[in-house]
Amino acid sequence: MINHRFCKAVIAAALLLSGGGLAAQEIGKYVPAEENLKAREEFQDNKFGIFLHWGLYSMPGQGEWYMNTGNIDRCEYEKLASAFYPSRFDAAEWVSAIKASGAKYICITSRHHDGFSMFDTEYSDYNIVDATPFGRDVLKELADECHRQGIKLHFYYSHLDWRRDDYPQGNTGRGTGRPEGHGDWPSYYRFMNNQLTELLTNYGEIGAIWFDGFWDQPIDFDWQSDEQYALIHRLQPACLVGNNHHRDPYPGEDIQIFERDKPGENTAGYSGQDISTLPLETCQTMNNTWGYNIKDQNYKSTEELIHYLVETAGNNGNLLLNIGPQPNGELPATAVQRLKEMGEWLAVYGETIYGTRGGDIAPHSWGVSTRKGDRLFIHILDLADDGLYLPLKAKVKSARVFADGAPVEYKQEKDGGVLLRLPKVPDETDYVIELTLK
C-alpha cells in the first residue's frame, strides 16, 4: 500500500533540495512573509513560554547530555528505547498545567543530540513509535492538545547527532562508538530536511523551529542554513526560525536566542553576541539542568522565577522556562507547583508583561520597566527606600500603584527625570508603579 504521507514529505523535500518551485530570492536573501512579520509581533506579545527537554535521556536521570558526558556506546544507549514506556504521559494534563502558568507557548525537543526522535518519522526507526513499547506519537498528542487549548507549539530540533554515522564528526559525541572520521553531510542534510518536512506537514500549525548545535562544528562549517530555513518558510511562512548558535543572527532567522542570560548579559559565557532588531528570547532552567536529573532538586523559588520573567521583559525579551519531564511521562511535582504560583502572579500582573516592550528606562539594580502604548510600568524588585528617581525624558500625566490604584506622588525634575515618592517601602515580589505618559 502506498504511504501518501511519506510520498508527500519526499516530494516536498525533493522540490526544495533540487531548487524546483523555489524562487531564487528565497535563498540567500530572506524577505519575511507578511504572515511571518505578524507572527513575530504575536511572539513578542506572548512574552512567556515553557521549554520541555524530554527523551530517552530522562530514563537514566542524568540530564540530556548523559550519552556524551558518560561516553555511552550508542548500541548500549539504544537499549533504553526498549524500556521507554511513559505510562503517565497525558498531553491534556501537561497543556493545562502550562496554560495555568500564564505561558503562551510550548517548545519541546523533537530530536535531541542523542538522535532519538520523539515523533513518528519515516526516516528513522529510532523513534518513539517504532523503537519503544509505548508506540505512541507524543508530539502528535501534544500538538492536538495545544491546538485545542489555544497554546502555540514550537519544536526544538538538534543540528547534531551523537549516533548517526552520516553526521560529520564534531566536537562532542566522540565516545559513542562511531568509527573515526565518520560523516556524509549530503546524506545527513537530506535526513534533517525530510524530518523537518514531516514536522511542518503532519502536526498542524507550528509556531517556531528552535535549532541547536551549530557550536559542535568549526565556525566556517557550511550548514546550508539558507536552504534549510527557506524550506521551513516555504512549508509554513508564519513559522519562526531561531537558532541557539550563540552568534549574531543568520539570514533567514526570525528570532534571536540567548541561553541562560537575559539579552545584553553574558554571565553564562554563551551570549556575547550583539542584540539584533529581531524578537528576543532567553531560555533558562527551572532548576539547574535541562533534561530530567534525579539529583537536581535545586529549583529556583517562585519569586526568583517571577523576577527572571520580569527582568527579561524589561530587557525586551521573552522567557522560555525549561522543565525536564520524568521518564514516566509526568512533569515533576515541584515544577507544577512553580507553574501554578507563576500563573497566580500573572493573573494579577500579566497586563504589565503581556503585549509590552522594554520600557523607556534601562534596567537598574532596583528593577526594570516595560511599556505598552502610553503606559509605562515600573517594576520595583529590590528597593530599600520609599523614594525612586527615574531618568525619564517623557512627561508624566499620572502615577499610581498598579495593584490597588493608589496614587503615587511624583515630581518632574528640571533635568527631565521624575522623582517618585512611594506610599511605602516596597516589600512585594514585584511592586509595580504605572505611569501614564503625556
Protein Blocks (a to p, Z undefined) as FASTA:
>chain_A
ZZfklmmmmmmmmmmmnopopafklgopacddfklmmmmmmmmmnopacdddddfklmno
nojklmmmnopafklmmmmmmmgccfkbcfklmmmmmmmnopabdcddfbdfkopacbdc
fkbcbbfklmpmnlpafklmmmmmmmmnopacdddddfbdfkbmklccdfehklnopaeh
iacfklmmmmmmmmmmmmmmmnojafbdcdehjlmpcfklcehlmmmmmmmmmmmmmlcc
dddehpacdehiabdcdehiaehiafkopamcccdfbdcdddddfblbmbdcfklmcbcd
fklmmmmmmmmmmnopacdddddddfkopacfklmmmmmmmmmmmmmmmmmmgopacdfb
dcdfkbccddehjaccdddfbdcbfbdcdddfbdcfbdcdfklopacdddddfkopacdd
dfbdcfbfbdcdddddZZ
